[in-house]
């Protein structure tokens, strides 16, 4: 049954669409909301049917019902004395509904056509009238009939070319007829009168603080402007006002009207754009910044709402999906649907459109025009003051989806590399960002970096905001393989061509030959301009060949050996132009000498400390010399002067006014001491006139003889006592012995 139906349908299609008998008439009718129907009437005469179709009418009707796609309704299949007539209807409630059903039908028959329906009911300064256009025809919608007939061999291939030979079209909108039985296979009706323009130009600048500068300019040739000056002036005056300033200028035989706003908030930029295009959002879905900073989220959400008609859909990236390649950038998603239908001024129903952006940022994404053609956009940051052309197209609408990396200003980049004697790579990187981060930005960046580097060997040494300058210090250490791996995992940039060859590794090797290629990409910090750039490999040695010893020079940066260091240095350097440094050198390993010097220094320091200790001890012993008590007896001929006796010989008060008195007292006390005798039995001091000790009664004869024999030593003891008293009134005592 199905094969029979296919056969019948194909025959009907063939007969009705050929000059011999098949005719298709399309009646398109809808209201202001685009709710209506498309009625396709297929007619074949009885004589042609009998000639080409070898099936009865009942079989044909049943076959039609079996093969008809569900989005097409078979309204009727009838036969009278002259013709067989089949009526097919597509009912729809809106333009979107119509395009969806047509798309389903085309897909069912294996067509790759993406249905596009254009309806313009213009009443602008540049176009007045109605334009309706489709990119498919009734032949495409009834392809299922022809395929069924041919696949089941219900008709020979020689008649296939006549199946869709004749078509007629009628178009009615809201009861007004715009076309009647026109011979065309695809509906293309245009009653519009145009006043041509040259094109429209958008300039969009996303500033580093998230604000937006935007200007929109329309270029109208003088020939068009002169024809309808008042109408055009009035029309454009209505397209500016609330946000932004509208101004007229003249250049290159054209009148140019420009709407411009500076440092706009996202909402104000959206209002200005909608005012110019004359189209507002049906619904809004904002995108969120890739970074989790609140300030950025607000800006990006609004910026992505710079749409002009249909809802803008965007996906938000979470902190789990950090843009590793742009860790220091402010990353935004910019989605805007720009509808320029009010500026269509030709039968192509299209506008010449240029989209400019500031060059200091990175851009990546797609822009799709009204025909469905999508262009890939990929542009890296470059230096320059003038905006750069990101996209140029010719259509009525443009769906823009971009990832934008707002690059920070870098005033200083200093990268120090050390190749250890054992063949490891140590990096110390200092980057100073100027006027790009506020306090909240700095805190957010620090948290993000800590999170990204938490599982890495790369260390975040410092994040410090000083005024408008943010200083970041990062370091790492590892073998060349470990170095390439850790930085690739962290930043997404591969160091695939990095290499390090040290012929002899070790701390005690005196000479080393080094071959080094450093494929480290500095674009992780910025791919834009750097005021001061410096890359240093410390203690690289001397180049093997003075002419072919290095690479690394690039625009505004020069590589050279200076002393024992390899240095790449420059100003106003574009990081995206960097070149991987490479050199072959021979160096002296000073590590062993440093170690020996350190050991010698420590040894000398220890000796010095020991000598100092001995010296201090000797001095202390000298100051602490004590005069031992020496008992006087006839055997040892010793005179003993007690500690207390020596102290009594010294007057402690050494003030200037008492100095003379002190000397007299000292002499007097010395004399007193000389008129006494010390008992050699108990040590008691007795008057020299006594014969026996006043304490123990022992004879003093021997003591007197000893005293006479040692009178000179007593004088010396008294002198020493006076000297010690003058140095330290707290002296412990003096002891003399003979």
PLY file of the C-alpha trace (Angstrom):
ply
format ascii 1.0
element vertex 738
property float x
property float y
property float z
element edge 737
property int vertex1
property int vertex2
end_header
0.00 0.00 0.00
2.80 2.42 0.89
4.57 1.83 -2.40
1.35 2.47 -4.25
0.81 5.69 -2.37
4.31 6.86 -3.18
3.70 6.03 -6.78
0.48 8.00 -6.90
1.91 11.00 -5.15
4.86 11.16 -7.47
2.60 10.95 -10.45
0.41 13.70 -9.12
3.41 15.88 -8.45
4.74 15.25 -11.88
1.53 15.96 -13.69
0.45 18.98 -11.76
3.85 20.68 -11.85
4.61 20.16 -15.51
3.54 22.27 -18.39
1.60 19.29 -19.65
-0.71 18.96 -16.70
0.80 19.45 -13.23
0.30 22.90 -11.72
0.97 24.05 -8.14
-0.62 27.20 -6.84
0.50 28.65 -3.48
-1.64 31.04 -1.46
0.19 32.64 1.50
-2.09 34.47 3.90
-1.40 35.77 7.42
-2.30 38.65 9.73
-0.24 41.26 11.56
0.89 38.67 14.15
1.97 36.30 11.36
-0.79 33.82 12.16
-2.25 32.23 9.03
-1.84 29.44 6.50
0.04 28.33 3.43
-2.32 26.55 1.03
-0.73 24.54 -1.80
-3.20 23.37 -4.46
-2.03 20.62 -6.78
-4.06 20.20 -10.03
-3.81 17.62 -12.82
-6.21 17.05 -15.68
-7.97 13.68 -16.01
-6.40 13.11 -19.41
-2.88 13.70 -18.13
-3.59 11.53 -15.10
-4.70 8.67 -17.33
-1.62 9.06 -19.50
0.96 9.06 -16.69
-0.64 7.33 -13.70
-1.57 3.67 -13.88
-3.59 3.67 -10.66
-7.18 4.44 -9.83
-8.18 7.58 -7.96
-9.06 5.77 -4.70
-5.59 4.26 -4.53
-4.07 7.68 -5.16
-6.04 9.26 -2.30
-5.01 6.54 0.13
-1.36 6.84 -0.91
-1.36 10.61 -0.31
-2.62 10.19 3.23
0.04 7.57 4.04
3.06 9.60 2.88
2.07 13.13 3.88
4.34 14.65 6.63
2.52 15.42 9.88
3.08 19.18 9.60
1.18 19.20 6.29
-2.57 18.71 6.38
-4.32 17.08 3.39
-7.34 19.32 3.22
-9.01 17.53 0.30
-8.46 15.25 -2.69
-11.26 15.49 -5.28
-11.99 14.59 -8.89
-14.50 16.17 -11.26
-15.13 15.78 -14.95
-11.97 17.68 -15.90
-9.35 17.54 -13.13
-8.04 15.87 -10.03
-7.33 18.42 -7.30
-5.32 17.83 -4.07
-5.14 20.60 -1.45
-2.32 20.67 1.16
-2.30 23.18 4.04
0.30 24.34 6.57
-1.29 26.23 9.46
0.86 28.38 11.74
0.42 30.75 14.68
3.57 32.86 14.32
6.63 33.38 12.19
8.65 31.10 14.44
5.96 28.43 14.31
5.88 28.66 10.52
9.65 28.33 10.20
9.67 25.41 12.64
7.04 23.43 10.70
8.69 24.14 7.38
12.00 23.00 8.88
10.42 19.72 10.01
9.04 19.07 6.52
12.34 19.83 4.82
14.22 17.62 7.25
11.77 14.76 6.65
12.47 14.82 2.91
16.25 14.97 3.41
16.76 18.61 2.48
19.64 20.58 4.03
17.84 23.92 3.68
17.55 25.94 6.90
14.30 27.86 6.38
14.58 31.63 6.52
11.55 33.87 6.18
11.94 37.64 5.82
9.02 39.99 6.32
9.61 43.71 6.22
6.76 46.16 6.46
8.86 49.28 6.28
7.85 52.82 7.02
11.21 54.44 7.67
13.10 57.30 6.09
14.94 54.80 3.90
12.23 52.27 2.94
8.45 52.33 2.58
6.46 49.24 1.61
6.31 45.47 2.14
8.94 42.86 1.39
8.35 39.12 1.89
10.94 36.55 0.98
11.59 32.84 1.59
14.61 30.70 0.77
12.54 27.61 -0.11
9.66 26.86 -2.48
6.62 24.64 -2.79
8.74 22.22 -4.84
10.87 21.66 -1.73
7.82 21.16 0.50
6.30 18.58 -1.91
9.53 16.71 -2.56
8.15 13.75 -0.62
5.61 13.23 -3.42
8.19 13.16 -6.20
10.62 10.94 -4.29
7.88 8.44 -3.48
6.82 8.19 -7.10
10.31 7.84 -8.51
11.62 5.45 -5.86
8.72 3.06 -6.46
8.92 3.39 -10.25
5.37 4.65 -10.59
6.57 6.90 -13.35
9.55 6.70 -15.65
12.56 8.95 -15.10
12.05 10.66 -18.45
9.03 12.52 -17.02
10.66 13.62 -13.77
11.81 16.94 -15.17
8.21 18.04 -15.63
7.02 17.47 -12.09
7.64 21.03 -10.84
7.60 22.96 -14.06
4.77 25.38 -13.30
4.07 27.27 -10.05
1.95 30.25 -9.17
2.08 32.37 -6.02
-0.37 34.70 -4.30
0.40 36.73 -1.16
-2.07 38.43 1.19
-1.18 40.12 4.47
-3.94 41.19 6.83
-6.45 41.07 3.98
-4.33 43.17 1.63
-3.23 41.40 -1.52
0.37 42.07 -2.54
0.73 39.44 -5.26
-1.76 37.45 -7.34
-0.93 34.27 -9.30
2.63 35.33 -9.99
4.76 32.75 -11.78
7.51 32.01 -9.25
8.74 28.89 -7.49
9.90 30.78 -4.35
7.89 33.58 -2.80
9.75 36.84 -3.26
7.42 39.83 -3.16
8.67 43.38 -2.70
6.60 46.54 -3.09
9.04 48.77 -1.20
10.50 52.06 -2.38
14.05 52.63 -1.12
16.37 55.52 -0.34
19.87 53.94 -0.29
22.43 54.36 2.49
26.11 53.38 2.41
26.17 51.46 5.66
26.28 51.46 9.47
29.35 51.32 11.66
29.52 50.20 15.32
32.50 51.08 17.52
32.53 49.19 20.82
35.20 49.77 23.45
35.17 47.85 26.73
37.35 49.83 29.11
39.55 48.26 31.76
37.20 49.38 34.51
34.28 47.65 32.79
32.62 50.78 31.45
31.71 50.97 27.77
32.40 53.51 25.05
30.15 53.07 22.04
29.49 55.04 18.90
27.05 54.15 16.11
27.28 55.95 12.78
25.08 55.82 9.67
26.57 56.95 6.36
23.99 58.50 4.00
25.09 59.57 0.52
24.26 63.16 -0.32
22.06 62.01 -3.21
19.74 60.25 -0.77
19.96 62.90 1.94
19.05 65.68 -0.46
15.93 63.82 -1.63
14.40 63.54 1.84
16.33 65.85 4.14
13.44 66.73 6.45
12.22 63.15 6.70
15.74 61.85 7.42
16.50 64.58 10.00
13.29 63.81 11.84
13.87 60.07 11.71
17.42 60.27 13.07
16.47 62.79 15.78
14.11 60.14 17.12
16.98 57.62 17.26
19.00 59.49 19.88
18.30 61.37 23.06
18.05 59.61 26.42
21.58 58.24 26.34
24.37 59.46 24.12
24.65 62.48 21.90
23.63 62.60 18.23
25.60 64.79 15.83
25.77 65.38 12.08
28.94 65.65 10.02
29.88 65.61 6.34
32.64 63.66 4.62
33.28 62.03 1.24
30.03 63.25 -0.33
28.02 61.85 2.56
26.06 63.03 5.54
27.03 61.04 8.64
24.89 60.87 11.76
26.67 59.57 14.87
25.31 58.62 18.29
28.06 58.42 20.89
28.35 57.66 24.60
31.46 57.56 26.80
32.10 55.52 29.96
28.57 54.16 29.85
27.16 51.70 32.28
25.97 48.50 30.69
22.33 49.50 31.04
22.94 52.89 29.45
24.81 51.31 26.55
21.89 48.94 26.03
19.42 51.84 26.02
21.48 53.81 23.53
21.75 50.84 21.17
18.05 50.03 21.35
17.16 53.66 20.76
19.21 53.74 17.57
18.01 50.43 16.15
14.39 50.99 17.13
14.17 47.43 18.42
13.79 46.39 22.05
14.39 43.11 23.84
11.53 40.64 24.05
13.29 38.96 26.96
16.68 39.18 28.56
19.13 36.55 29.64
22.39 38.03 30.75
25.73 36.33 30.81
28.12 36.24 33.75
31.81 36.98 33.80
34.15 34.02 33.85
35.81 35.49 36.88
33.71 35.36 40.01
34.12 39.04 40.78
30.87 40.76 41.58
31.84 44.01 39.88
32.71 42.19 36.71
29.55 40.12 36.74
27.45 43.27 36.74
29.33 44.80 33.84
29.33 41.66 31.77
25.69 40.97 32.37
24.74 44.38 31.07
27.23 44.36 28.24
25.85 41.08 27.01
22.39 42.59 27.07
23.34 45.02 24.33
20.86 43.21 22.18
18.34 44.93 20.04
15.45 42.59 19.57
15.39 38.93 20.44
16.55 37.43 23.68
20.24 37.04 24.12
21.19 33.70 25.50
24.49 33.21 27.26
26.09 30.61 29.44
27.98 31.53 32.56
31.31 30.05 33.47
31.87 28.99 37.06
34.99 29.17 39.15
35.55 25.49 38.34
36.19 26.49 34.73
38.85 29.17 35.16
40.28 30.57 31.94
43.85 29.44 32.59
45.26 31.18 29.54
44.05 34.56 30.79
44.50 34.41 34.56
45.27 38.10 34.85
42.67 39.33 32.38
39.11 40.34 33.09
37.18 37.82 31.05
33.76 38.67 29.67
31.18 37.01 27.45
29.68 39.52 25.02
26.44 38.46 23.33
24.35 40.93 21.38
21.77 40.54 18.64
21.89 43.62 16.42
18.80 44.12 14.29
19.17 46.73 11.54
15.92 46.11 9.68
14.91 49.76 10.11
17.94 50.72 8.01
17.34 48.39 5.07
17.49 50.50 1.92
17.71 48.08 -1.02
16.00 45.10 -2.63
18.53 42.75 -1.05
16.97 43.53 2.32
20.47 43.92 3.77
22.69 46.56 5.35
26.44 46.97 5.03
27.66 46.55 8.61
31.12 47.14 10.16
31.92 46.25 13.77
35.01 47.89 15.30
36.59 47.18 18.71
39.49 48.50 20.75
42.66 46.61 19.76
44.15 46.14 23.24
41.82 43.22 24.04
41.59 39.62 22.84
38.44 38.54 20.97
37.26 35.04 20.13
33.84 33.82 19.02
31.35 33.82 16.15
29.13 36.32 14.34
26.13 34.94 12.44
24.26 37.05 9.91
20.60 36.95 8.96
21.14 34.29 6.28
22.55 31.88 8.85
26.14 32.24 7.66
28.51 32.12 10.63
31.96 33.72 10.71
34.64 32.73 13.20
36.30 35.66 14.95
39.78 35.36 16.45
41.89 38.44 17.12
44.80 38.90 19.50
45.59 42.16 21.22
47.77 44.66 19.40
49.05 48.08 20.34
47.49 51.16 18.86
45.10 53.99 19.55
42.70 53.51 16.63
39.95 50.92 16.84
40.33 47.84 14.69
37.79 46.22 12.37
36.62 42.95 13.91
33.87 42.05 11.43
32.30 43.26 8.21
29.05 41.83 6.85
26.01 42.40 4.67
22.67 41.39 6.17
19.77 42.71 8.23
20.65 41.05 11.56
23.86 40.04 13.28
24.08 37.61 16.19
27.34 38.33 18.01
28.81 35.87 20.53
32.27 36.78 21.77
34.67 35.95 24.58
36.52 39.16 25.42
39.73 39.30 27.46
40.39 42.79 28.78
44.14 42.85 29.19
45.71 44.73 32.11
48.35 47.42 31.66
51.80 46.08 32.51
54.45 48.63 33.42
57.14 46.10 34.36
57.91 42.49 33.54
61.07 40.96 35.00
61.76 37.25 34.59
64.93 35.84 36.18
65.97 32.29 35.31
68.71 30.39 37.10
70.10 27.11 35.78
71.54 25.27 38.77
74.75 23.19 38.50
72.58 20.08 38.86
70.45 21.07 35.85
67.30 22.47 37.46
65.38 25.56 36.35
64.55 28.23 38.92
62.23 31.06 37.93
61.51 34.30 39.74
58.95 36.43 37.93
57.88 39.93 38.95
55.06 41.70 37.13
53.73 45.17 37.94
50.24 46.00 36.63
49.40 49.69 36.46
45.93 51.24 36.71
44.21 47.92 36.07
43.21 46.58 39.48
41.44 48.13 42.44
41.44 46.71 45.95
38.57 44.32 45.31
40.15 43.19 42.04
43.45 42.52 43.79
41.81 40.42 46.51
39.83 38.45 43.97
42.92 37.88 41.84
44.92 36.70 44.83
42.20 34.22 45.79
41.99 32.95 42.22
45.75 32.51 41.94
45.94 30.70 45.27
43.20 28.37 44.12
44.82 27.72 40.75
48.29 27.21 42.23
47.18 25.18 45.25
48.09 21.84 43.65
51.10 23.15 41.74
54.79 23.52 42.48
54.49 27.11 41.34
54.55 29.47 44.32
52.68 32.72 44.70
55.19 34.83 46.62
53.47 38.21 46.63
50.33 40.08 45.60
50.63 43.69 46.75
48.58 46.73 45.75
50.45 50.01 46.12
48.26 52.86 45.00
47.29 52.05 41.42
50.11 49.53 40.93
49.63 45.84 41.63
52.83 43.83 42.06
52.73 40.06 41.63
55.67 37.74 42.30
55.67 34.09 41.27
58.45 31.50 41.46
59.04 27.88 40.52
61.77 25.26 40.56
62.21 21.92 38.85
63.82 19.98 36.04
63.13 21.12 32.49
60.45 18.43 32.19
58.86 19.35 35.52
59.02 23.03 34.62
57.22 22.57 31.30
54.59 20.31 32.86
53.76 22.52 35.86
53.36 25.66 33.75
51.31 23.90 31.08
48.94 22.41 33.66
48.54 25.79 35.34
48.30 28.12 32.34
47.31 25.95 29.38
50.36 27.09 27.40
52.60 24.23 26.29
56.35 24.43 26.60
56.75 21.73 23.98
60.04 22.97 22.54
61.73 23.79 25.85
65.06 22.02 26.23
68.05 22.08 28.55
71.28 20.16 28.04
74.09 20.46 30.59
77.04 18.26 29.66
78.32 17.77 33.23
76.00 18.13 36.16
77.03 18.49 39.80
78.03 20.97 42.45
81.75 20.30 42.08
82.03 20.53 38.29
84.19 23.50 37.35
83.13 23.93 33.68
79.70 23.32 32.12
78.48 23.53 28.53
74.83 24.63 28.38
72.32 24.44 25.54
69.05 26.12 26.57
65.75 26.77 24.77
63.08 28.38 26.96
59.59 27.98 25.49
57.94 29.91 28.33
54.96 31.94 27.16
54.69 35.32 28.95
51.20 35.84 27.51
49.77 34.29 30.69
50.26 37.75 32.22
49.24 39.76 29.16
49.46 39.43 25.41
49.38 43.20 25.15
51.96 45.92 25.55
54.58 46.00 28.34
56.35 49.25 29.19
59.53 47.61 30.52
60.45 44.02 29.60
63.40 42.10 31.02
64.31 38.42 30.79
67.56 37.30 32.44
69.35 33.95 32.63
71.83 34.45 35.47
75.33 32.97 35.24
74.70 31.68 31.73
78.42 31.98 30.99
79.92 32.97 27.67
78.49 32.15 24.23
80.16 29.34 22.29
79.85 31.28 19.02
79.66 35.05 19.12
77.64 35.17 15.88
75.24 32.26 16.35
74.84 32.16 20.06
71.28 33.23 20.69
67.69 33.80 19.71
65.12 35.73 21.64
65.15 39.14 20.04
61.77 40.33 18.84
60.02 43.62 18.16
61.37 46.29 20.55
63.34 43.67 22.54
67.02 42.81 22.07
68.80 39.70 23.33
72.49 39.70 24.23
75.11 38.39 26.64
76.28 40.85 29.26
78.96 39.69 31.64
77.98 36.14 32.55
74.26 36.80 32.08
72.01 36.31 29.07
69.57 39.25 28.86
66.56 40.09 26.71
65.50 43.66 27.33
63.18 46.19 25.73
60.56 48.89 26.13
57.00 49.04 24.78
57.15 45.34 23.98
54.12 43.49 22.59
54.06 40.20 24.49
52.16 38.36 21.77
55.23 38.88 19.54
57.65 37.22 21.95
60.32 34.80 20.69
61.64 31.85 22.70
65.26 32.52 23.77
67.94 30.01 22.82
71.68 29.94 23.37
74.68 27.62 23.72
77.27 28.72 26.26
80.12 27.61 28.49
80.22 28.73 32.09
82.46 28.38 35.10
80.72 26.78 38.02
81.44 29.11 40.90
79.46 27.00 43.33
82.47 24.99 44.44
84.42 28.18 45.09
81.52 29.64 46.98
81.35 26.51 49.13
85.10 26.62 49.88
84.90 30.33 50.65
81.98 29.72 52.98
83.85 26.93 54.80
86.94 29.12 55.15
84.87 31.99 56.43
83.21 29.79 59.03
86.60 28.43 60.13
88.08 31.92 60.47
85.01 33.06 62.34
85.34 30.20 64.82
89.04 30.99 65.39
88.23 34.67 65.91
85.53 33.82 68.42
87.87 31.53 70.36
90.60 34.17 70.46
88.12 36.75 71.64
86.96 34.44 74.41
90.55 33.80 75.52
91.38 37.50 75.46
88.34 38.41 77.55
89.15 35.63 80.01
92.75 36.81 80.35
91.66 40.37 80.96
89.19 39.24 83.57
91.82 37.21 85.36
94.11 40.24 85.43
91.41 42.44 86.92
90.54 39.77 89.45
94.08 39.29 90.78
93.94 38.90 94.56
96.62 39.69 97.11
96.82 36.60 99.26
96.94 36.94 103.03
100.58 36.35 103.99
101.20 35.52 107.74
104.57 36.78 108.99
106.80 34.36 110.81
110.48 33.89 111.33
110.57 30.86 109.09
109.06 32.26 105.91
109.90 35.88 106.44
106.40 36.76 105.23
104.51 39.91 105.97
100.72 39.58 105.78
98.52 42.57 105.24
94.88 41.75 105.69
92.23 42.77 103.17
90.43 44.94 105.71
93.67 46.64 106.64
94.33 47.56 103.02
90.77 48.94 102.64
91.26 51.09 105.73
94.35 52.53 104.04
92.17 53.91 101.25
89.63 56.69 101.50
86.71 55.82 99.19
85.53 59.36 98.76
87.44 60.50 95.68
85.59 63.73 94.97
87.79 66.62 93.83
87.37 68.54 97.03
88.46 65.57 99.11
91.37 64.43 96.95
94.09 66.18 98.99
92.59 65.05 102.28
92.41 61.53 100.96
96.11 61.50 100.16
96.95 62.72 103.69
94.72 60.14 105.29
96.28 57.39 103.16
99.76 58.39 104.29
98.64 58.58 107.94
97.03 55.15 107.79
100.11 53.73 106.14
102.11 55.02 109.09
99.63 53.52 111.53
99.99 50.15 109.84
103.78 50.38 110.07
103.61 50.93 113.93
101.89 47.59 114.51
103.07 44.00 114.70
101.07 40.99 113.57
101.11 38.05 115.92
102.49 35.03 114.08
100.31 32.79 116.22
96.77 34.22 115.98
97.23 37.04 113.43
96.17 39.75 115.81
97.59 43.24 115.28
99.43 44.47 118.33
101.24 47.75 119.13
104.89 47.63 118.18
105.82 48.52 121.79
104.13 45.31 123.07
106.28 42.29 123.81
103.37 39.84 123.95
100.17 39.49 121.89
97.30 41.32 123.46
94.96 38.54 122.37
96.71 35.22 122.84
99.75 36.26 124.93
102.24 34.81 122.45
105.69 36.42 122.27
106.10 39.05 119.54
109.90 38.97 119.30
110.05 36.85 116.19
107.36 38.95 114.49
109.25 42.15 115.21
112.45 40.71 113.70
110.59 39.64 110.58
109.00 43.05 110.22
112.34 44.81 110.36
113.73 42.47 107.68
110.80 43.13 105.33
110.14 46.84 105.78
110.69 47.49 102.05
107.98 44.98 101.15
105.55 46.68 103.46
106.13 49.98 101.66
105.47 48.27 98.35
102.28 46.71 99.67
100.98 50.08 100.84
101.73 51.58 97.44
99.89 48.78 95.65
96.93 49.20 97.95
96.66 52.87 97.11
96.77 52.14 93.33
94.06 49.54 93.58
91.91 51.84 95.66
92.14 54.51 93.01
91.01 52.01 90.28
88.22 50.35 92.14
86.97 51.28 95.58
85.21 47.94 95.61
88.46 45.99 95.26
88.45 42.71 97.03
91.96 43.09 98.52
95.67 42.77 97.92
97.99 39.95 98.93
101.76 40.12 98.80
104.11 37.30 99.48
107.78 36.89 99.53
0 1
1 2
2 3
3 4
4 5
5 6
6 7
7 8
8 9
9 10
10 11
11 12
12 13
13 14
14 15
15 16
16 17
17 18
18 19
19 20
20 21
21 22
22 23
23 24
24 25
25 26
26 27
27 28
28 29
29 30
30 31
31 32
32 33
33 34
34 35
35 36
36 37
37 38
38 39
39 40
40 41
41 42
42 43
43 44
44 45
45 46
46 47
47 48
48 49
49 50
50 51
51 52
52 53
53 54
54 55
55 56
56 57
57 58
58 59
59 60
60 61
61 62
62 63
63 64
64 65
65 66
66 67
67 68
68 69
69 70
70 71
71 72
72 73
73 74
74 75
75 76
76 77
77 78
78 79
79 80
80 81
81 82
82 83
83 84
84 85
85 86
86 87
87 88
88 89
89 90
90 91
91 92
92 93
93 94
94 95
95 96
96 97
97 98
98 99
99 100
100 101
101 102
102 103
103 104
104 105
105 106
106 107
107 108
108 109
109 110
110 111
111 112
112 113
113 114
114 115
115 116
116 117
117 118
118 119
119 120
120 121
121 122
122 123
123 124
124 125
125 126
126 127
127 128
128 129
129 130
130 131
131 132
132 133
133 134
134 135
135 136
136 137
137 138
138 139
139 140
140 141
141 142
142 143
143 144
144 145
145 146
146 147
147 148
148 149
149 150
150 151
151 152
152 153
153 154
154 155
155 156
156 157
157 158
158 159
159 160
160 161
161 162
162 163
163 164
164 165
165 166
166 167
167 168
168 169
169 170
170 171
171 172
172 173
173 174
174 175
175 176
176 177
177 178
178 179
179 180
180 181
181 182
182 183
183 184
184 185
185 186
186 187
187 188
188 189
189 190
190 191
191 192
192 193
193 194
194 195
195 196
196 197
197 198
198 199
199 200
200 201
201 202
202 203
203 204
204 205
205 206
206 207
207 208
208 209
209 210
210 211
211 212
212 213
213 214
214 215
215 216
216 217
217 218
218 219
219 220
220 221
221 222
222 223
223 224
224 225
225 226
226 227
227 228
228 229
229 230
230 231
231 232
232 233
233 234
234 235
235 236
236 237
237 238
238 239
239 240
240 241
241 242
242 243
243 244
244 245
245 246
246 247
247 248
248 249
249 250
250 251
251 252
252 253
253 254
254 255
255 256
256 257
257 258
258 259
259 260
260 261
261 262
262 263
263 264
264 265
265 266
266 267
267 268
268 269
269 270
270 271
271 272
272 273
273 274
274 275
275 276
276 277
277 278
278 279
279 280
280 281
281 282
282 283
283 284
284 285
285 286
286 287
287 288
288 289
289 290
290 291
291 292
292 293
293 294
294 295
295 296
296 297
297 298
298 299
299 300
300 301
301 302
302 303
303 304
304 305
305 306
306 307
307 308
308 309
309 310
310 311
311 312
312 313
313 314
314 315
315 316
316 317
317 318
318 319
319 320
320 321
321 322
322 323
323 324
324 325
325 326
326 327
327 328
328 329
329 330
330 331
331 332
332 333
333 334
334 335
335 336
336 337
337 338
338 339
339 340
340 341
341 342
342 343
343 344
344 345
345 346
346 347
347 348
348 349
349 350
350 351
351 352
352 353
353 354
354 355
355 356
356 357
357 358
358 359
359 360
360 361
361 362
362 363
363 364
364 365
365 366
366 367
367 368
368 369
369 370
370 371
371 372
372 373
373 374
374 375
375 376
376 377
377 378
378 379
379 380
380 381
381 382
382 383
383 384
384 385
385 386
386 387
387 388
388 389
389 390
390 391
391 392
392 393
393 394
394 395
395 396
396 397
397 398
398 399
399 400
400 401
401 402
402 403
403 404
404 405
405 406
406 407
407 408
408 409
409 410
410 411
411 412
412 413
413 414
414 415
415 416
416 417
417 418
418 419
419 420
420 421
421 422
422 423
423 424
424 425
425 426
426 427
427 428
428 429
429 430
430 431
431 432
432 433
433 434
434 435
435 436
436 437
437 438
438 439
439 440
440 441
441 442
442 443
443 444
444 445
445 446
446 447
447 448
448 449
449 450
450 451
451 452
452 453
453 454
454 455
455 456
456 457
457 458
458 459
459 460
460 461
461 462
462 463
463 464
464 465
465 466
466 467
467 468
468 469
469 470
470 471
471 472
472 473
473 474
474 475
475 476
476 477
477 478
478 479
479 480
480 481
481 482
482 483
483 484
484 485
485 486
486 487
487 488
488 489
489 490
490 491
491 492
492 493
493 494
494 495
495 496
496 497
497 498
498 499
499 500
500 501
501 502
502 503
503 504
504 505
505 506
506 507
507 508
508 509
509 510
510 511
511 512
512 513
513 514
514 515
515 516
516 517
517 518
518 519
519 520
520 521
521 522
522 523
523 524
524 525
525 526
526 527
527 528
528 529
529 530
530 531
531 532
532 533
533 534
534 535
535 536
536 537
537 538
538 539
539 540
540 541
541 542
542 543
543 544
544 545
545 546
546 547
547 548
548 549
549 550
550 551
551 552
552 553
553 554
554 555
555 556
556 557
557 558
558 559
559 560
560 561
561 562
562 563
563 564
564 565
565 566
566 567
567 568
568 569
569 570
570 571
571 572
572 573
573 574
574 575
575 576
576 577
577 578
578 579
579 580
580 581
581 582
582 583
583 584
584 585
585 586
586 587
587 588
588 589
589 590
590 591
591 592
592 593
593 594
594 595
595 596
596 597
597 598
598 599
599 600
600 601
601 602
602 603
603 604
604 605
605 606
606 607
607 608
608 609
609 610
610 611
611 612
612 613
613 614
614 615
615 616
616 617
617 618
618 619
619 620
620 621
621 622
622 623
623 624
624 625
625 626
626 627
627 628
628 629
629 630
630 631
631 632
632 633
633 634
634 635
635 636
636 637
637 638
638 639
639 640
640 641
641 642
642 643
643 644
644 645
645 646
646 647
647 648
648 649
649 650
650 651
651 652
652 653
653 654
654 655
655 656
656 657
657 658
658 659
659 660
660 661
661 662
662 663
663 664
664 665
665 666
666 667
667 668
668 669
669 670
670 671
671 672
672 673
673 674
674 675
675 676
676 677
677 678
678 679
679 680
680 681
681 682
682 683
683 684
684 685
685 686
686 687
687 688
688 689
689 690
690 691
691 692
692 693
693 694
694 695
695 696
696 697
697 698
698 699
699 700
700 701
701 702
702 703
703 704
704 705
705 706
706 707
707 708
708 709
709 710
710 711
711 712
712 713
713 714
714 715
715 716
716 717
717 718
718 719
719 720
720 721
721 722
722 723
723 724
724 725
725 726
726 727
727 728
728 729
729 730
730 731
731 732
732 733
733 734
734 735
735 736
736 737
